[in-house]
Amino acid sequence: MKVRAKFLTSAVDPAKFPAPSAPEIAFAGRSNVGKSSLLNALAGGKLAHVSSTPGRTRTINFFGVNFDLKRPNPELLLVDLPGYGYAKISKSISAEWPTFIEPYLRDRETLALAVCLVDSSIPPQPSDHQLITWLRQHQRPFLVVGTKADKLSRNKLNNSLRELQVAHEVGAVLPVSAETGAGLKELWQMILEATNEADTASGQP
């Protein structure tokens, strides 16, 4: 899918979030899960900074996306949330979540979908389950996506996906690979379905 995406703003305070407008798709996951690589792959170009040091994203970053290049305003926003679970900074990240990340996930009226990224090449992680449980408790729409699907053979990937489904108590985990592009078409389809549902719920044409 060909899109135009551009950086809009960064924020560490709900007061600095952009005014709600287009539907928003938030991406959350442990540090080093491949979030920035996936965002770049979805956008078809360099959008988010990919760092070799986990936990570099410390702000909520908003990116505007257009499918119709003639439209001046974004048709949807991709939102990059700070990673969690990296030992060296986990305490500071944990302290930041209640101040501006939880309010975003809990209260943002234009949030159409939270994409929970889990690493399919490692066993299920408690911190991922904590986020998924939190979203479920707050009745926020979410999708669980297994990154780094290219790192495993087909059999091992299928086993990993089943293990993740059971551990996180979800009906499905979508495997994707930023490296090979596998699963990106399906992910975009689910994103568009979520944004269409959000538009319908809000009465937007």
LINURVEN-V693456 format. One record per residue. RES is the residue in one letter. OMEGA is omega in whole degrees, -180 to 180 (999 if undefined). NEAR is the number of other C-alpha atoms within 10 Angstrom. Layout:
RES:OMEGA:NEAR
RES:OMEGA:NEAR
This chain:
M:-179:10
K:-180:11
V:170:14
R:-178:14
A:179:23
K:178:19
F:179:15
L:-178:15
T:172:15
S:-179:17
A:172:16
V:-176:16
D:180:14
P:180:16
A:-178:9
K:176:11
F:176:17
P:179:12
A:-179:8
P:179:11
S:-179:13
A:175:20
P:-177:25
E:177:27
I:-177:24
A:179:22
F:-178:24
A:179:24
G:179:24
R:174:23
S:179:20
N:178:20
V:180:21
G:-177:23
K:-178:27
S:179:20
S:180:22
L:178:24
L:178:22
N:180:17
A:178:19
L:-178:22
A:-179:21
G:179:14
G:-178:14
K:-179:15
L:179:18
A:180:20
H:177:13
V:-177:18
S:175:13
S:179:8
T:-180:10
P:174:19
G:-177:20
R:179:15
T:-177:20
R:179:17
T:169:18
I:-177:21
N:-178:21
F:179:22
F:179:22
G:-178:19
V:174:22
N:173:19
F:173:14
D:-173:13
L:180:13
K:-178:7
R:-177:9
P:-177:8
N:-180:13
P:177:20
E:171:16
L:179:22
L:169:26
L:-174:24
V:-177:24
D:-179:23
L:177:21
P:178:22
G:179:26
Y:172:26
G:179:20
Y:-167:15
A:-173:12
K:-177:10
I:-173:15
S:-180:16
K:-180:12
S:177:12
I:180:19
S:180:14
A:-178:10
E:-175:16
W:-178:18
P:-173:11
T:-179:13
F:-179:19
I:176:22
E:177:15
P:178:13
Y:-177:20
L:-175:21
R:-167:14
D:-173:13
R:-173:14
E:-179:14
T:178:20
L:-178:24
A:-176:26
L:170:23
A:179:22
V:-180:20
C:-177:23
L:176:24
V:-178:28
D:-177:24
S:-177:28
S:178:18
I:179:10
P:177:13
P:-176:19
Q:179:15
P:-179:12
S:176:14
D:-179:22
H:179:17
Q:179:12
L:-179:17
I:178:22
T:179:14
W:180:15
L:179:18
R:-179:12
Q:-180:9
H:175:12
Q:177:10
R:-179:16
P:-180:14
F:177:18
L:179:21
V:-177:23
V:178:24
G:-179:25
T:176:27
K:-179:23
A:-179:27
D:-177:18
K:-175:13
L:172:14
S:-177:10
R:-179:11
N:-180:9
K:179:14
L:179:19
N:178:15
N:180:14
S:-179:23
L:177:24
R:179:15
E:179:16
L:179:26
Q:-178:17
V:-176:13
A:-176:15
H:174:20
E:179:12
V:-178:13
G:-178:11
A:172:16
V:-178:22
L:178:19
P:178:25
V:174:24
S:175:19
A:-177:21
E:-175:15
T:-177:12
G:-180:14
A:176:16
G:-177:18
L:179:19
K:180:13
E:179:13
L:177:18
W:180:13
Q:180:13
M:176:14
I:-179:22
L:176:17
E:-180:14
A:-179:22
T:177:23
N:177:16
E:179:15
A:178:20
D:-180:16
T:-178:11
A:-177:9
S:179:12
G:180:8
Q:180:10
P:999:6
